[in-house]
Amino acid sequence: MPSNKHCSPSSEDENRHALIDEKKRKRMISNRESARRSRMRRQQHIKDLQHEIMHFINKSNEMVLKINDITQRYSIVESENIILRAQKDELWRRLEYVEMVTNYIYMANEHSVNSIQDYWLNPWQRPVQFLPIPNLCWDFPVLKFH
């Protein structure tokens, strides 16, 4: 009987070891599956981050192009503005000169307003010499009276 008893616990131990081995095997399979899912999630996350990086690089490049375009257009407008200011200043100087000449003619000859208007409205009746003004962006004749 002792041998029978001895067989029985051995068989029970084997069953218990087999049960433990089966649990270990299932746990190992479960861990491997979990690790595989984790790797897949990590790979997908890396792909998503790479797509996001490319998206932001493209957006950045678009912004740089827009900034360059706006800077170039600003430079053109600024240059045109400088030219227009110079032209405006020159026209103001010419207007002051014309007013000064008109006042001089009026005072020197003591003409009436009508004769001054005739003087400006009929330029072919007075001698005029055209001289260029130096240092201008554009040519505009200057009147020189004799």
DSSP file (Angstrom, degrees, kcal/mol; ACC not computed):
  #  RESIDUE AA STRUCTURE BP1 BP2  ACC     N-H-->O    O-->H-N    N-H-->O    O-->H-N    TCO  KAPPA ALPHA  PHI   PSI    X-CA   Y-CA   Z-CA
    1    1 A M     >        0   0    0      0, 0.0     4,-3.3     0, 0.0     5,-0.3   0.000 360.0 360.0 360.0 -35.4    0.0    0.0    0.0
    2    2 A P  H  >  +     0   0    0      0, 0.0     4,-2.5     0, 0.0     5,-0.1   0.911 360.0  51.4 -59.4 -34.0    2.7    2.3    0.7
    3    3 A S  H  > S+     0   0    0      2,-0.2     4,-2.1     1,-0.2     5,-0.2   0.879 109.1  50.9 -69.0 -32.6    3.7    2.0   -2.9
    4    4 A N  H  > S+     0   0    0      2,-0.2     4,-2.3     1,-0.2    -1,-0.2   0.910 111.4  47.4 -65.9 -42.8    0.2    2.7   -3.9
    5    5 A K  H  < S+     0   0    0     -4,-3.3     5,-0.2     1,-0.2    -2,-0.2   0.890 110.1  53.6 -63.6 -37.7    0.2    5.8   -1.8
    6    6 A H  H  X S+     0   0    0     -4,-2.5     4,-1.4    -5,-0.3    -2,-0.2   0.882 109.3  47.7 -66.7 -37.8    3.5    6.7   -3.2
    7    7 A C  H  X S+     0   0    0     -4,-2.1     4,-2.6     2,-0.2     5,-0.2   0.878 108.1  56.1 -68.9 -39.8    2.1    6.5   -6.8
    8    8 A S  H  X S+     0   0    0     -4,-2.3     4,-2.5     1,-0.2    -2,-0.2   0.946 108.3  43.9 -64.4 -50.1   -0.9    8.5   -6.0
    9    9 A P  H  > S+     0   0    0      0, 0.0     4,-3.1     0, 0.0    -1,-0.2   0.888 113.4  53.7 -63.6 -33.7    0.9   11.5   -4.6
   10   10 A S  H  X S+     0   0    0     -4,-1.4     4,-2.5    -5,-0.2    -2,-0.2   0.919 109.9  46.3 -64.5 -42.6    3.3   11.3   -7.6
   11   11 A S  H  X S+     0   0    0     -4,-2.6     4,-2.3     2,-0.2    -1,-0.2   0.884 113.2  49.7 -65.5 -39.1    0.4   11.3  -10.0
   12   12 A E  H  X S+     0   0    0     -4,-2.5     4,-2.6    -5,-0.2    -2,-0.2   0.902 110.6  50.1 -66.3 -41.3   -1.1   14.2   -8.1
   13   13 A D  H  X S+     0   0    0     -4,-3.1     4,-3.3     2,-0.2     5,-0.2   0.907 110.2  50.5 -62.5 -42.0    2.2   16.1   -8.2
   14   14 A E  H  X S+     0   0    0     -4,-2.5     4,-2.9     2,-0.2    -2,-0.2   0.915 111.1  48.0 -63.4 -42.0    2.4   15.5  -11.9
   15   15 A N  H  X S+     0   0    0     -4,-2.3     4,-2.6     2,-0.2    -2,-0.2   0.918 113.3  47.8 -62.8 -42.3   -1.1   16.8  -12.4
   16   16 A R  H  X S+     0   0    0     -4,-2.6     4,-2.6     2,-0.2    -2,-0.2   0.924 113.8  47.0 -66.0 -42.9   -0.3   19.8  -10.3
   17   17 A H  H  X S+     0   0    0     -4,-3.3     4,-3.1     2,-0.2    -2,-0.2   0.895 112.3  50.6 -64.5 -39.2    2.9   20.4  -12.3
   18   18 A A  H  X S+     0   0    0     -4,-2.9     4,-2.4    -5,-0.2    -2,-0.2   0.906 111.1  48.4 -64.7 -40.9    1.1   19.9  -15.5
   19   19 A L  H  X S+     0   0    0     -4,-2.6     4,-2.3     2,-0.2    -2,-0.2   0.916 113.6  46.7 -65.0 -43.8   -1.6   22.4  -14.4
   20   20 A I  H  X S+     0   0    0     -4,-2.6     4,-2.8     2,-0.2    -2,-0.2   0.924 112.5  50.1 -64.2 -44.3    1.2   24.9  -13.3
   21   21 A D  H  X S+     0   0    0     -4,-3.1     4,-2.8     1,-0.2    -2,-0.2   0.896 109.9  51.0 -61.0 -39.6    3.0   24.3  -16.6
   22   22 A E  H  X S+     0   0    0     -4,-2.4     4,-2.5     2,-0.2    -1,-0.2   0.908 111.0  48.1 -64.7 -41.8   -0.3   24.9  -18.5
   23   23 A K  H  X S+     0   0    0     -4,-2.3     4,-2.8     2,-0.2    -2,-0.2   0.912 112.8  48.7 -63.9 -42.8   -0.8   28.2  -16.6
   24   24 A K  H  X S+     0   0    0     -4,-2.8     4,-3.0     2,-0.2    -2,-0.2   0.925 111.6  49.2 -62.6 -43.7    2.8   29.3  -17.3
   25   25 A R  H  X S+     0   0    0     -4,-2.8     4,-2.5     2,-0.2    -2,-0.2   0.926 113.3  46.0 -62.1 -44.6    2.3   28.4  -21.0
   26   26 A K  H  X S+     0   0    0     -4,-2.5     4,-2.8     2,-0.2    -2,-0.2   0.908 114.1  48.8 -63.8 -41.9   -0.9   30.4  -21.2
   27   27 A R  H  X S+     0   0    0     -4,-2.8     4,-2.9     2,-0.2    -2,-0.2   0.908 111.5  49.9 -63.7 -41.8    0.6   33.3  -19.3
   28   28 A M  H  X S+     0   0    0     -4,-3.0     4,-2.5     2,-0.2    -2,-0.2   0.909 112.3  47.0 -63.1 -42.9    3.6   33.2  -21.6
   29   29 A I  H  X S+     0   0    0     -4,-2.5     4,-2.4     2,-0.2    -2,-0.2   0.921 113.5  48.9 -63.5 -44.0    1.4   33.2  -24.7
   30   30 A S  H  X S+     0   0    0     -4,-2.8     4,-2.7     2,-0.2    -2,-0.2   0.912 111.7  49.0 -62.2 -43.5   -0.7   36.1  -23.2
   31   31 A N  H  X S+     0   0    0     -4,-2.9     4,-2.7     2,-0.2    -2,-0.2   0.910 110.9  50.0 -63.6 -41.9    2.5   38.1  -22.5
   32   32 A R  H  X S+     0   0    0     -4,-2.5     4,-2.5     2,-0.2    -2,-0.2   0.916 112.4  47.3 -62.7 -42.4    3.8   37.5  -26.0
   33   33 A E  H  X S+     0   0    0     -4,-2.4     4,-2.6     2,-0.2    -2,-0.2   0.913 112.5  49.4 -64.7 -43.0    0.5   38.6  -27.5
   34   34 A S  H  X S+     0   0    0     -4,-2.7     4,-2.4     2,-0.2    -2,-0.2   0.908 111.7  48.8 -62.1 -42.7    0.4   41.7  -25.2
   35   35 A A  H  X S+     0   0    0     -4,-2.7     4,-2.6     2,-0.2    -2,-0.2   0.899 110.5  51.4 -64.0 -40.9    4.0   42.5  -26.2
   36   36 A R  H  X S+     0   0    0     -4,-2.5     4,-2.3     2,-0.2    -2,-0.2   0.924 111.5  46.5 -62.2 -44.7    3.1   42.1  -29.9
   37   37 A R  H  X S+     0   0    0     -4,-2.6     4,-2.7     2,-0.2    -2,-0.2   0.893 111.8  52.0 -63.0 -40.0    0.2   44.5  -29.5
   38   38 A S  H  X S+     0   0    0     -4,-2.4     4,-2.6     2,-0.2    -2,-0.2   0.918 109.9  48.3 -63.2 -43.6    2.4   46.9  -27.6
   39   39 A R  H  X S+     0   0    0     -4,-2.6     4,-2.8     2,-0.2    -2,-0.2   0.910 111.9  49.9 -62.4 -41.5    5.0   46.9  -30.4
   40   40 A M  H  X S+     0   0    0     -4,-2.3     4,-2.6     2,-0.2    -2,-0.2   0.922 111.4  48.0 -63.8 -43.8    2.2   47.4  -33.0
   41   41 A R  H  X S+     0   0    0     -4,-2.7     4,-2.6     2,-0.2    -2,-0.2   0.919 112.6  49.3 -61.4 -43.0    0.8   50.4  -31.0
   42   42 A R  H  X S+     0   0    0     -4,-2.6     4,-2.5     2,-0.2    -2,-0.2   0.922 111.7  48.5 -63.8 -43.9    4.3   51.9  -30.6
   43   43 A Q  H  X S+     0   0    0     -4,-2.8     4,-2.4     2,-0.2    -2,-0.2   0.911 112.5  48.5 -62.1 -42.3    5.0   51.5  -34.4
   44   44 A Q  H  X S+     0   0    0     -4,-2.6     4,-2.6     2,-0.2    -2,-0.2   0.903 110.8  50.9 -64.4 -40.3    1.6   53.1  -35.2
   45   45 A H  H  X S+     0   0    0     -4,-2.6     4,-2.5     2,-0.2    -2,-0.2   0.908 110.0  49.8 -62.9 -42.0    2.4   55.9  -32.8
   46   46 A I  H  X S+     0   0    0     -4,-2.5     4,-2.4     2,-0.2    -2,-0.2   0.911 111.1  49.4 -63.6 -42.4    5.8   56.4  -34.5
   47   47 A K  H  X S+     0   0    0     -4,-2.4     4,-2.4     2,-0.2    -2,-0.2   0.919 111.0  50.0 -61.4 -43.7    4.1   56.5  -37.9
   48   48 A D  H  X S+     0   0    0     -4,-2.6     4,-2.4     1,-0.2    -2,-0.2   0.914 111.3  48.6 -61.5 -42.9    1.5   59.0  -36.7
   49   49 A L  H  X S+     0   0    0     -4,-2.5     4,-2.5     2,-0.2    -1,-0.2   0.888 110.1  51.5 -65.0 -38.9    4.3   61.2  -35.3
   50   50 A Q  H  X S+     0   0    0     -4,-2.4     4,-2.3     2,-0.2    -2,-0.2   0.900 110.3  48.9 -65.2 -39.9    6.3   61.0  -38.5
   51   51 A H  H  X S+     0   0    0     -4,-2.4     4,-2.5     2,-0.2    -2,-0.2   0.913 111.6  49.7 -63.0 -42.4    3.2   62.1  -40.5
   52   52 A E  H  X S+     0   0    0     -4,-2.4     4,-2.4     2,-0.2    -2,-0.2   0.903 109.3  51.6 -63.8 -40.8    2.6   64.9  -38.0
   53   53 A I  H  X S+     0   0    0     -4,-2.5     4,-2.4     2,-0.2    -2,-0.2   0.934 110.8  47.8 -60.4 -47.0    6.3   66.0  -38.5
   54   54 A M  H  X S+     0   0    0     -4,-2.3     4,-2.5     1,-0.2    -2,-0.2   0.897 110.4  52.8 -62.0 -40.3    5.9   66.0  -42.2
   55   55 A H  H  X S+     0   0    0     -4,-2.5     4,-2.5     1,-0.2    -1,-0.2   0.935 112.1  44.2 -59.9 -46.8    2.7   68.0  -42.0
   56   56 A F  H  X S+     0   0    0     -4,-2.4     4,-2.5     2,-0.2    -2,-0.2   0.836 111.4  53.5 -71.2 -31.9    4.4   70.6  -39.8
   57   57 A I  H  X S+     0   0    0     -4,-2.4     4,-2.5     2,-0.2    -1,-0.2   0.927 111.0  47.0 -65.0 -43.7    7.5   70.7  -42.1
   58   58 A N  H  X S+     0   0    0     -4,-2.5     4,-2.4     2,-0.2    -2,-0.2   0.923 112.8  48.7 -62.8 -44.3    5.2   71.4  -45.0
   59   59 A K  H  X S+     0   0    0     -4,-2.5     4,-2.4     1,-0.2    -1,-0.2   0.912 111.2  50.8 -61.5 -42.1    3.3   74.0  -43.2
   60   60 A S  H  X S+     0   0    0     -4,-2.5     4,-2.4     1,-0.2    -2,-0.2   0.918 109.8  49.4 -61.9 -44.2    6.5   75.7  -42.1
   61   61 A N  H  X S+     0   0    0     -4,-2.5     4,-2.3     1,-0.2    -1,-0.2   0.897 110.2  51.3 -62.9 -39.9    7.8   75.7  -45.7
   62   62 A E  H  X S+     0   0    0     -4,-2.4     4,-2.4     1,-0.2    -1,-0.2   0.916 110.4  49.1 -61.8 -43.0    4.5   77.3  -46.9
   63   63 A M  H  X S+     0   0    0     -4,-2.4     4,-2.9     2,-0.2    -2,-0.2   0.897 109.1  51.9 -64.7 -40.2    4.8   80.0  -44.2
   64   64 A V  H  X S+     0   0    0     -4,-2.4     4,-2.6     2,-0.2    -1,-0.2   0.921 110.6  48.8 -62.2 -43.0    8.4   80.7  -45.2
   65   65 A L  H  X S+     0   0    0     -4,-2.3     4,-2.4     2,-0.2    -2,-0.2   0.915 112.6  47.7 -62.5 -43.0    7.3   81.1  -48.9
   66   66 A K  H  X S+     0   0    0     -4,-2.4     4,-2.8     2,-0.2     5,-0.2   0.918 111.8  49.9 -64.1 -42.8    4.5   83.4  -47.8
   67   67 A I  H  X S+     0   0    0     -4,-2.9     4,-2.6     1,-0.2    -2,-0.2   0.920 111.8  48.5 -62.2 -43.4    6.8   85.5  -45.7
   68   68 A N  H  X S+     0   0    0     -4,-2.6     4,-2.4     2,-0.2    -1,-0.2   0.911 112.7  48.3 -63.0 -42.0    9.3   85.8  -48.5
   69   69 A D  H  X S+     0   0    0     -4,-2.4     4,-2.6     2,-0.2    -2,-0.2   0.926 113.7  46.0 -63.7 -45.5    6.5   86.8  -50.9
   70   70 A I  H  X S+     0   0    0     -4,-2.8     4,-2.6     2,-0.2    -2,-0.2   0.893 112.2  51.5 -66.2 -39.0    5.1   89.4  -48.5
   71   71 A T  H  X S+     0   0    0     -4,-2.6     4,-2.3    -5,-0.2    -1,-0.2   0.911 111.1  48.0 -63.7 -42.0    8.6   90.7  -47.8
   72   72 A Q  H  X S+     0   0    0     -4,-2.4     4,-2.1     2,-0.2    -2,-0.2   0.930 113.2  46.7 -64.7 -45.2    9.3   91.1  -51.5
   73   73 A R  H  X S+     0   0    0     -4,-2.6     4,-2.5     1,-0.2    -2,-0.2   0.884 110.9  53.2 -64.7 -37.1    6.0   92.8  -52.1
   74   74 A Y  H  X S+     0   0    0     -4,-2.6     4,-2.9     2,-0.2    -1,-0.2   0.916 107.9  50.9 -61.7 -43.2    6.6   95.1  -49.1
   75   75 A S  H  X S+     0   0    0     -4,-2.3     4,-2.4     2,-0.2    -2,-0.2   0.905 110.8  48.5 -61.8 -41.5   10.0   96.0  -50.5
   76   76 A I  H  X S+     0   0    0     -4,-2.1     4,-2.5     2,-0.2    -2,-0.2   0.940 113.7  45.9 -63.9 -46.5    8.5   96.9  -53.9
   77   77 A V  H  X S+     0   0    0     -4,-2.5     4,-2.5     1,-0.2    -2,-0.2   0.901 112.1  51.8 -63.6 -40.6    5.7   99.0  -52.3
   78   78 A E  H  X S+     0   0    0     -4,-2.9     4,-2.2     2,-0.2    -1,-0.2   0.910 110.1  48.8 -63.4 -41.7    8.3  100.7  -50.0
   79   79 A S  H  X S+     0   0    0     -4,-2.4     4,-2.2     2,-0.2    -2,-0.2   0.931 112.4  47.8 -63.1 -45.5   10.5  101.6  -53.1
   80   80 A E  H  X S+     0   0    0     -4,-2.5     4,-2.7     1,-0.2    -2,-0.2   0.886 110.2  53.4 -61.5 -38.1    7.4  103.0  -54.9
   81   81 A N  H  X S+     0   0    0     -4,-2.5     4,-2.5     2,-0.2    -1,-0.2   0.899 107.1  50.8 -63.9 -41.4    6.5  104.9  -51.8
   82   82 A I  H  X S+     0   0    0     -4,-2.2     4,-2.2     2,-0.2    -1,-0.2   0.920 112.0  47.6 -62.5 -43.4    9.9  106.5  -51.7
   83   83 A I  H  X S+     0   0    0     -4,-2.2     4,-2.6     1,-0.2    -2,-0.2   0.926 111.8  49.8 -63.2 -44.9    9.7  107.5  -55.3
   84   84 A L  H  X S+     0   0    0     -4,-2.7     4,-2.7     1,-0.2    -2,-0.2   0.887 110.1  50.6 -63.5 -38.3    6.2  108.9  -54.8
   85   85 A R  H  X S+     0   0    0     -4,-2.5     4,-2.7     2,-0.2    -1,-0.2   0.917 110.9  48.8 -64.3 -42.0    7.3  111.0  -51.8
   86   86 A A  H  X S+     0   0    0     -4,-2.2     4,-2.3     2,-0.2    -2,-0.2   0.914 112.8  47.7 -63.8 -42.1   10.3  112.4  -53.8
   87   87 A Q  H  X S+     0   0    0     -4,-2.6     4,-2.7     2,-0.2    -2,-0.2   0.910 111.5  50.7 -64.2 -42.0    7.9  113.2  -56.7
   88   88 A K  H  X S+     0   0    0     -4,-2.7     4,-2.5     2,-0.2    -2,-0.2   0.934 111.0  48.5 -61.1 -45.6    5.5  114.9  -54.2
   89   89 A D  H  X S+     0   0    0     -4,-2.7     4,-2.3     1,-0.2    -1,-0.2   0.911 112.3  49.0 -61.2 -42.0    8.3  116.9  -52.7
   90   90 A E  H  X S+     0   0    0     -4,-2.3     4,-2.5     2,-0.2    -1,-0.2   0.907 110.5  50.2 -65.1 -41.1    9.5  118.0  -56.1
   91   91 A L  H  X S+     0   0    0     -4,-2.7     4,-2.6     2,-0.2    -1,-0.2   0.891 109.6  51.3 -64.6 -38.0    5.9  119.0  -57.2
   92   92 A W  H  X S+     0   0    0     -4,-2.5     4,-2.6     2,-0.2    -2,-0.2   0.916 110.2  49.3 -63.8 -41.3    5.5  121.0  -54.0
   93   93 A R  H  X S+     0   0    0     -4,-2.3     4,-2.3     2,-0.2    -2,-0.2   0.912 112.3  48.2 -63.1 -40.9    8.8  122.8  -54.7
   94   94 A R  H  X S+     0   0    0     -4,-2.5     4,-2.9     2,-0.2    -2,-0.2   0.900 110.6  50.9 -66.1 -40.3    7.7  123.5  -58.3
   95   95 A L  H  X S+     0   0    0     -4,-2.6     4,-2.7     2,-0.2     5,-0.2   0.923 110.7  48.7 -62.6 -43.7    4.3  124.8  -57.1
   96   96 A E  H  X S+     0   0    0     -4,-2.6     4,-2.4     2,-0.2    -1,-0.2   0.903 111.8  50.2 -61.5 -39.7    6.1  127.1  -54.6
   97   97 A Y  H  X S+     0   0    0     -4,-2.3     4,-2.8     2,-0.2    -2,-0.2   0.922 110.9  48.2 -64.0 -44.5    8.4  128.2  -57.5
   98   98 A V  H  X S+     0   0    0     -4,-2.9     4,-2.8     2,-0.2    -2,-0.2   0.911 112.8  48.4 -63.2 -42.0    5.3  128.9  -59.7
   99   99 A E  H  X S+     0   0    0     -4,-2.7     4,-2.6     2,-0.2    -1,-0.2   0.894 112.1  49.7 -64.2 -38.8    3.6  130.8  -56.9
  100  100 A M  H  X S+     0   0    0     -4,-2.4     4,-2.5    -5,-0.2    -2,-0.2   0.920 112.7  46.3 -65.8 -43.4    6.8  132.8  -56.3
  101  101 A V  H  X S+     0   0    0     -4,-2.8     4,-3.1     2,-0.2     5,-0.2   0.916 112.5  50.8 -65.3 -42.4    7.1  133.6  -60.0
  102  102 A T  H  X S+     0   0    0     -4,-2.8     4,-2.6     1,-0.2    -2,-0.2   0.934 112.5  46.0 -61.0 -45.7    3.5  134.6  -60.2
  103  103 A N  H  X S+     0   0    0     -4,-2.6     4,-2.9     2,-0.2     5,-0.3   0.901 113.0  50.7 -63.2 -40.1    3.8  136.9  -57.2
  104  104 A Y  H  X S+     0   0    0     -4,-2.5     4,-3.3     2,-0.2     5,-0.3   0.936 112.4  45.9 -63.1 -46.4    7.0  138.3  -58.7
  105  105 A I  H  X S+     0   0    0     -4,-3.1     4,-2.2     1,-0.2     6,-0.4   0.919 115.0  47.6 -63.2 -42.8    5.3  139.0  -62.0
  106  106 A Y  H  X>S+     0   0    0     -4,-2.6     4,-1.2    -5,-0.2     5,-0.6   0.924 118.1  40.5 -64.4 -44.9    2.3  140.5  -60.3
  107  107 A M  H  <5S+     0   0    0     -4,-2.9    -2,-0.2    -5,-0.2    -1,-0.2   0.909 116.9  48.2 -71.8 -42.3    4.3  142.7  -58.0
  108  108 A A  H  <5S+     0   0    0     -4,-3.3    -2,-0.2    -5,-0.3    -3,-0.2   0.909 126.5  25.6 -68.8 -41.5    6.9  143.7  -60.6
  109  109 A N  H  <5S-     0   0    0     -4,-2.2    -1,-0.2    -5,-0.3    -2,-0.2   0.551  94.0-136.7 -99.8  -8.8    4.5  144.7  -63.3
  110  110 A E  T  <5 +     0   0    0     -4,-1.2    -3,-0.2    -5,-0.3    -4,-0.1   0.918  43.7 170.0  48.7  48.7    1.5  145.5  -61.1
  111  111 A H      < -     0   0    0     -5,-0.6    -1,-0.1    -6,-0.4     2,-0.1  -0.444  35.1-107.2 -84.2 160.9   -0.7  143.6  -63.5
  112  112 A S     >  -     0   0    0     -2,-0.1     4,-1.6     1,-0.1     3,-0.2  -0.357  33.9-103.6 -78.9 168.5   -4.2  142.7  -62.9
  113  113 A V  H  > S+     0   0    0      1,-0.2     4,-2.5     2,-0.2     5,-0.2   0.857 120.6  58.2 -61.2 -36.0   -5.3  139.2  -62.2
  114  114 A N  H  > S+     0   0    0      1,-0.2     4,-2.5     2,-0.2    -1,-0.2   0.890 104.1  49.6 -64.1 -39.6   -6.6  138.8  -65.7
  115  115 A S  H  > S+     0   0    0      2,-0.2     4,-2.0     1,-0.2    -1,-0.2   0.861 111.0  50.4 -69.9 -32.3   -3.3  139.6  -67.3
  116  116 A I  H  X S+     0   0    0     -4,-1.6     4,-2.0     2,-0.2    -2,-0.2   0.913 110.6  49.2 -68.6 -42.1   -1.6  137.0  -65.0
  117  117 A Q  H  X S+     0   0    0     -4,-2.5     4,-2.8     1,-0.2     5,-0.2   0.915 111.1  49.9 -62.5 -41.1   -4.2  134.5  -66.0
  118  118 A D  H  X S+     0   0    0     -4,-2.5     4,-2.0     1,-0.2    -1,-0.2   0.903 107.1  56.0 -61.3 -39.5   -3.6  135.4  -69.7
  119  119 A Y  H  < S+     0   0    0     -4,-2.0    -1,-0.2     1,-0.2    -2,-0.2   0.909 115.5  36.2 -60.1 -42.9    0.1  135.0  -69.0
  120  120 A W  H  < S+     0   0    0     -4,-2.0    -2,-0.2     1,-0.2    -1,-0.2   0.798 118.0  50.3 -82.1 -29.5   -0.3  131.4  -67.8
  121  121 A L  H  < S+     0   0    0     -4,-2.8    -2,-0.2     1,-0.2    -1,-0.2   0.712 114.3  44.4 -81.8 -19.5   -3.1  130.4  -70.2
  122  122 A N    ><  +     0   0    0     -4,-2.0     3,-1.8    -5,-0.2    -1,-0.2  -0.614  63.1 162.0-122.1  70.7   -1.2  131.6  -73.3
  123  123 A P  G >   +     0   0    0      0, 0.0     3,-1.4     0, 0.0    -1,-0.1   0.725  68.0  69.8 -66.5 -19.6    2.3  130.3  -72.8
  124  124 A W  G 3  S+     0   0    0      1,-0.3     4,-0.1    -3,-0.1    -2,-0.0   0.624  90.4  63.5 -72.6 -11.0    3.1  130.8  -76.6
  125  125 A Q  G <  S+     0   0    0     -3,-1.8    -1,-0.3    -6,-0.2    -6,-0.0   0.405 100.4  57.7 -93.5   2.9    3.0  134.6  -76.1
  126  126 A R  S <  S-     0   0    0     -3,-1.4     2,-0.3    -4,-0.1    19,-0.0  -0.953  91.0-104.8-129.9 151.4    5.9  134.6  -73.7
  127  127 A P        +     0   0    0      0, 0.0    19,-0.7     0, 0.0     2,-0.4  -0.591  42.5 178.6 -77.0 133.2    9.5  133.4  -74.1
  128  128 A V  E     -A  145   0A   0     -2,-0.3     2,-0.4    17,-0.1    17,-0.2  -0.999  16.4-165.1-137.8 136.8   10.2  130.2  -72.3
  129  129 A Q  E     -A  144   0A   0     15,-1.6    15,-1.6    -2,-0.4     2,-0.5  -0.989  17.4-139.9-121.2 131.9   13.3  128.0  -72.0
  130  130 A F  E     +A  143   0A   0     -2,-0.4    13,-0.2    13,-0.2    -2,-0.0  -0.789  22.8 177.7 -94.4 127.2   13.1  124.4  -70.7
  131  131 A L  E     -A  142   0A   0     11,-1.9    11,-1.9    -2,-0.5     2,-0.1  -0.985  28.2-119.4-126.0 138.4   15.9  123.2  -68.4
  132  132 A P  E     -A  141   0A   0      0, 0.0     7,-0.1     0, 0.0    -2,-0.0  -0.478  21.7-128.8 -74.5 148.1   16.1  119.8  -66.7
  133  133 A I        -     0   0    0      7,-0.5     3,-0.4    -2,-0.1     7,-0.2  -0.856  28.8-129.6 -93.5 124.9   16.2  119.6  -62.9
  134  134 A P  S    S+     0   0    0      0, 0.0    -1,-0.0     0, 0.0     0, 0.0  -0.268  79.8  28.6 -72.9 161.5   19.1  117.5  -61.8
  135  135 A N  S    S+     0   0    0      1,-0.2     2,-0.3     2,-0.0     3,-0.0   0.836  84.5 136.0  62.3  39.4   18.9  114.6  -59.3
  136  136 A L        -     0   0    0     -3,-0.4    -1,-0.2     1,-0.1     3,-0.1  -0.845  59.7-135.1-113.8 155.1   15.3  113.6  -60.0
  137  137 A C  S    S+     0   0    0     -2,-0.3     2,-0.3   -54,-0.1    -1,-0.1   0.714  94.3  24.7 -75.8 -21.0   13.9  110.1  -60.5
  138  138 A W  S    S-     0   0    0      2,-0.0     2,-0.4    -3,-0.0    -1,-0.1  -0.969  88.6-104.7-143.4 154.6   11.9  111.3  -63.5
  139  139 A D        +     0   0    0     -2,-0.3    -2,-0.0    -3,-0.1     0, 0.0  -0.676  40.1 163.5 -87.0 131.6   12.4  114.1  -66.0
  140  140 A F        -     0   0    0     -2,-0.4    -7,-0.5    -7,-0.2    -9,-0.1  -0.947  36.9-118.5-145.1 121.6   10.1  117.1  -65.7
  141  141 A P  E     -A  132   0A   0      0, 0.0     2,-0.4     0, 0.0   -11,-0.1  -0.270  19.7-142.7 -68.6 148.5   11.0  120.4  -67.5
  142  142 A V  E     -A  131   0A   0    -11,-1.9   -11,-1.9     2,-0.0     2,-0.4  -0.900  14.8-129.3-108.2 137.7   11.6  123.6  -65.6
  143  143 A L  E     -A  130   0A   0     -2,-0.4     2,-0.5   -13,-0.2   -13,-0.2  -0.713  19.5-167.6 -87.8 133.0   10.5  126.9  -66.9
  144  144 A K  E     -A  129   0A   0    -15,-1.6   -15,-1.6    -2,-0.4     2,-0.3  -0.983  11.2-150.0-121.9 122.8   13.0  129.7  -67.1
  145  145 A F  E      A  128   0A   0     -2,-0.5   -17,-0.1   -17,-0.2    -2,-0.0  -0.693 360.0 360.0 -96.8 143.9   11.6  133.1  -67.8
  146  146 A H              0   0    0    -19,-0.7    -1,-0.1    -2,-0.3   -18,-0.1   0.384 360.0 360.0-102.7 360.0   13.5  135.8  -69.6
